[in-house]
Amino acid sequence: MRTTGIHTFMRRTALATAVLVGSGLLLGSALVSAQTENSIKMIDSAALGITSAEIASIKAQMQAAVEGGHIAGALLLAGNKDGIAMLETAGTQGPGDATPVDQETIFRIYSMTKPIVSVAAMDMVEDGLLSVSDPVSKYIPEFSNMQVINSETGALTPAQNVMTVEHLLTHKSGLIQAIFSPDTDLGKSYAAQIPGDGSLTNLEVAQRIGKLPLFFEPGTAWHYGHSTDVLGAVLEVAAGQTLETILNERIFEPLGMDETTFYVPASKASRLAQPIHGEMGDNTVVRPQQSGGGGLNSTTEDYVRFAQMLLQGGEYRGARILEPETLALMQEKRITPDVSREFFFYGNRGDWSMGFHLQPVDASNPDGAHNFGWRGIGGTLFLVDPENEFFMIYMEQKRGGPRGAPFDNNVAQRVVYEAVLN
């Protein structure tokens, strides 16, 4: 429960206005009881229009990816506000591990951390602790007097635009990341200044980034990078708490996401999925950094709670995380015509909002309904589709490996949509 007390918590429940005086503790107890129930409530697959034949085909494709050595194991889930219409698994938690993948397997979700941190940021906006128009320098002085680097000449010029919290949420900050710009001089500077071993605190990482030039004027282009890591540091300064505490109090505890953590307890190490291709860090070793850009570990059972909350307009089992209008604001397109798409992963397709990708549900109608969500570099994906009233989650663990996998997060999204919309 938040340090601001029971009344703040009660304000975030659907029934708060009716019971705020006198019976608040009763309601709090009822919510705690509701959140301890498993989030995986199975319903008929027909609720999403998915047939048994389609499920069998999906299962076979997942198994083929396992048997072909592309992945050790995977889980695919689709559901709506009433429950889970499809949950299929294949393979095991890792090479040499006989434990089957299931809803309690712990995955490194990497960039699926970003939407969670973005929601926490907007929750703090609702509470008046920060504004999306605030300059980043208000919280981290190193972002004052920024300079923009000319990628061709290396020349530095004073930035004309002030970097704001909104720029961090929308990846229009001018910040990049070495992994996504390895051949640029600035990317090399990031690699030299920002260690990838988690040895710095969030604030220390942000302070180092603030001393580096910007790749472009804030607000003029989209570029993936350390924006959400810096956002995490901003939240810490604004709240006077660690990012872990902020997420626990504002999202994980109200939703019952008790196994979503920055570091996995040693007692749960046997449940942590391991990659068959590529290397991933040992997330049982606690380090100073709590990366808002990609540091969380989670189970499918936990992430269902977050996804279902988003599908239901910001509320899950009586706990309100965001007001509907705030969540609607987070789904507005932010790559406007004056913003360069040169570095946008999807070119002219789709958009980006304050924390989520936006993908057209119908590729032939780019201005039509969109889903929203994001993916992780370790192979995970989630998306929420308000138009068709469902969400999906895909979990696997790999980085790299042979091309031509018969199943991955892209295939997962395609086959779910084919099944739901046929």
N, C-alpha and C positions, 0 to 999 in steps of 0.2 A: 504494500500500500504506500502511496506517496507520502513524502514528508510533510506535504501541505495539509494532510489530515483526512479524516473520514468524509468531511463534507465535499472536498474536491473529488474524492473517489465516487461518492454518491451522485455527483453531478454527471458522471459519465455512465450512468445506468439508465436504461430505458424507463424505469419506474421511479426514478429519483424524486420527481416533483410530487408524487403521491405519498411517499413515505419518508421524506427527508427529516421530518420532525418525529421523534419518538421511536420509530421502528427501523432506523437506518442500520443498526447493527444486525437486525434480523435479515434485512435484504442483503447485507454484505455476506452473511453466512450462507444464504441461499445461492448467491453468485459463486462463492468459493466451491460449494458442493456441485454446482452445475459445471464448473470448469474442470473439475477432477474427472468427469466422465470422458471416455474416449471420444475423440473427434471423428473417428471412422465409423459412421453409422451407415451400413449398406442399405441401398434401395434398389429397386428393379432397374436394370440398365435401360429398359424401355422409357424411363423418365427422361433420358437424354436422346432417345431415338436410336440407341446402339443395340444391334442385334447380336445374338450368340455367335453367329457366323463371323461377324466383324471382330468380335473379341478373340475368337480362335485364330483368326488371321494375324491380328496384332500380337498375340502371344507367340505365334510361330516366328514372326519376324524378330521379336526380342530374343527368343531362344537361339535363332540363327546367328545373331550378333555375339552371343555368348560362345556358341560352339565354334564360331569362326575366329575366336581369340581377340575380338575387338573390345569387349568389355568383360569384366568378371561377373557383373550382375546389374540389374536395373529394376526400377519400379515405375509404373505409369498409372496415374489416377485421374479420374474425371468425376466431378460432382456438381451439385447445385445447392440451393439453400436448404433442401430437405435432407441431403446426405450424399453418399458416394455411390455413383451408378456403375463405376468400373474401377477395379483395382487389380492390376496384373503385375506379376513379378517373374523374373527369370534369373538364374544363376545365383552366385554367392556373394558374400561381402568383400571378397578379395581373392587374389591368386593364392592357392594353397589353403584357403579357408573354406571349410565345408558348411559354414553357417549360411543358410539361405537369406537373401535380402528380404526384409519385410518392413512394415510401417514403423518399426522401432529402430531400424538401422540408422546410424548417425552418419551424415554426409557433410563434407566441407561444402558449403553452399556459395562460397566466394561472393560474386557480385549480386547474388540474391539478398545479400546484406543491405545493399544500397536502398531498395524500396522500404525496408524496415526503418532505416535511419531517416529517410525522407519523411515517412509518416510521423516519426517521433518529432522531427523538426516542426512539422505543421501542427502537431499537438501542442508544442510549446508556443507556436504562434497564436493558437487559440487561447492559451493561458496568458498571453501578453508578455512572455519572457523574451521574445525577439520578434522582428518583422522581416518579411522577405525583402524589403527595401533597405534594410540595414547594411551599411558598408561592412565588409569582412574585417576591415581595420578597426572597427569599433571593438571587436573582441580579440583580435590578434594584430597588434600594432605593426608587426613586420610587413603587413600588407598595405601600409601607407606608402605613398610615393613610388608606386610600381612603375617598372619600365617594360617596354615591348621590344622584343628582339626581331631584327630583320633576318629571316631564315636564310637569305642568300648572302648577305654581307656580314652578318653578325653585329651590325650597328644597333645601339640601344637608343630609344627615344622615350621620353616620359609618356605614360599612359594618359589618354584623354578621358577615358571612362573610368568610373569608380566600380570596382568589383563588389557585388552585393550577394547576400544570401541566396537570392533567386538565381543568380548566375551559377552558384554552386549546385543548386538543385537541378538546373537544366543543362549542365555541362557546357555552358557558354562563358566560362570564367576566364579562359585563356590559359588554364592549367592543363598540363599533359601528364604523361607517365612514361617512363623509359621503355616499358614493354611494348607500348603502342607507337613509339617514335624512336626506335633504336638507332636510326641512321642520321638523326639530326643532332646538331651541336647541343641544343637545349636538352634533348633526350639523354645525351651522354652526361650532361651536368646533373640531371635528375638521378641517373644511375650512380654517380659518384657521391651525391649528397644524401640520398634517401636509401638506407640499407633495407634489404628485403627480409631481414631476419627478425623483425619485430622488436628490436632492441631499444627503440626510442618510444617515448610516450606519444600519444596523439598530438599533444601540443608541441612537442619538440619536432615532430615531423612537419607540422604546419608551419612552424617558425622557420624551418630550413627552406621549405617551399616558398615562403613569403620573401625570402632574400634572393630568389632566382627570378630571372625575367619572365614575362608572359609570352606565350606563343602568338597571341593576337590580342587586339583590344577586347576587353570584356563586353559581351553582348553581341559581337559581330559574327561569330562562327560557333559551330558545335565541334567539340573534340573530347573524346573520352580521356579520363585521366584520374588525378588524385582529388577531384572536386569533392567527392563524398567523404574522403578521409579528412579534408580540411573542414567540411561541414561538421563532422563528428567532434573536432576540436572546438569549433564555434559553440556547439551545443554544451560542451563541458564548461566552457567559460560562462556562458549565459545562465546555466542552471547551477553552477557551483558544485557539480557532481561529476563522477566518471561516466563515460558513455555506457558502460555496463549497467550502472545504477539507473541511469535515465531510461534505458530500454526495458529494464526489469520493471520499474515502477509504472511506466507509461504504456507498455505493450505486453510484455511477457506475463507478468503476474495477472493483470486483468483478463487476458485471453487463456491463461493456463498453459503457456508455452514454457514449461519448466525444464525442458531439455534443449533449449536453444541458448547456446553459450559461446563466448569467445574461445574458451579452452575447455577441453573435455576432461572430466575427472578420470584419474587413472583407473578407478573402479569400473568405468564404462568403456575402457579402451577396446575391449573385445567386440564392441558393437560398432566401432568406427570402420566405415568402408575404406578399402584401400585400392589404389589404381592398378590396373594391369599394364597400363602404358603411362609413362611420365612419372615424375616425382612430386610428392606432396609432403609438406612439412608435418612434423609430429605435433599435432595439436593437443597432446596431453601435457606438453611443456608450457607452463605459464610464462608469458613474456610481458614486458611493459606495454606494448601497443595493443589497443583494442580497435582494430581497423574498421572504420565505418564504411570503407569501400569494399571490403571483402573478407572480414575476419570471422564471421559467424559459422558455427556448426549447428545442424538442426536435423530433426527427424521429419519424415513425411507426416506423421501424426501431428506434430507441432505446426508444421507449415500450413496444413489444412486450415487451422484456426485463423491464421493470418489471411489466407486467400479467401476464406469464406466470409470473414469480417469485411473485406473489401467488396466482395460481391453483394453483401447486404448493406451497403451504404455506410460502412464505418462502425457497425455494431455486431457483436457476436455473443449470443446467449445472455443478453441483458447488460453486457459491458460495452459501453460506447467509447470507442477510441477516437474517432473523428466525427464531426458533424457532417451531414450529407453535403452541404454546400462547400465545405472545405475539401472533401474528397472530389467533388465535381471540379473545383478549381485545379486540383492536382492532375486532372485528366485533360486539361486544355492544351492544345497544340502550342508549342513554344518555338518551333523552328519557323519563324515567320519569313516572308519573302526577302527581308533585308538581312537575313542570317545565312552565312555560307554553309552549304552542305558538303563541302569538299571532303571533309573527314568523317561525315556521318556514315555509319556502318552500312546503311541500307540505301544510300544514294538518294534518289527521288521518291523512294517508297516509304510510306509511314512518316512518323514524327516522333518527337520527344516531348514529355511534359515535365512537371515538377516532381520527378522521381521515377517515372515509368517509361518504357517504350510504348508507342501507339502504333498498332498494326491494323490495316484495313481488314475487316472480316471478309469482304468480297474484294479480291484483288482487282477486279474490273471496275470497281467503284471506289477510288481512293478517297473521295470526299464523304463516303458513307460511314457506317458504324465502325468503331475501332474496338479492339481488345486492348488491355494494358497489362504490363508485367515486366519481367526481365529474366535473364539467365545468368549462370555462373560459368566461369572458365573451366571448371572441373566437370562440365557436362550436364548440369542441372538446368531446369527451366520451370517457370510458372507463368500462367497468364489467367486473366479474369476477363470474361466476355459478358458485359451487362446486356448486350443486345440479344444474345441467345441464352442468357441466364445460366451460365455454367463457368466453372474454373477447371484448370488442369494443372497437374504437377508431374514432372518427370525427374527422376533421380538416377544418376549413374556417377561413376567416379573414374575419370581418365583425363590425361592431358597429352594430346598428340596421338600417336599410333598410326597404323596403316589406314590409308584412305579407303573409301568405298564400304563403310560399315552399313550393314543392312538395317541398322536401327541406331538412332541417336536422337538428340533433342529436336532437331529439325524434322526428322521423320515422325517422331512422336506427335508433334503439333499437326503435321499434315494428316496422319491417319485418324487422329481424334476429330479433326474438322470434317474429314470425309464421312466419318461415321455419324457425327451429330447432324450434319446438314444434308445428308443424302435423301 
